[in-house]
Amino acid sequence: MIKSELVLRIAERNPHLYQRDVEILVNAILDTIADALARGDRVELRGFGAFSVKRREARRGRNPRTGEAVAVSEKAIPVFKTGKEMRQRLNAAGIGEGQAEEA
């Protein structure tokens, strides 16, 4: 699902709201989460999951084409960990079953 599909689904479930207002709300929520992560805060949505930031140290890497050593700078990586209720819903629904068998 992409953001525009999320906006459409929320607007369909809430016919008293205009689609443009739902889009503003979705953007506000996502921007607030992104701003909190940029400050280094953790964002927890009970029953859904938690967003946090992990730091990757600077290191020496290799260019896969040439094999040449290159410097890789320090990075901040956003991480999402599902909540207990979300994991239970996914496992009860059988999401992902059969994919491991195909690989």
Secondary structure, DSSP 8 states (H G I E B T S, - for coil): --HHHHHHHHHHH-TTS-HHHHHHHHHHHHHHHHHHHHTT--EEETTTEEEEEEEE--EEEE-TTT--EEEE--EEEEEEEE-HHHHHHHHHHTTTTTHHHH-
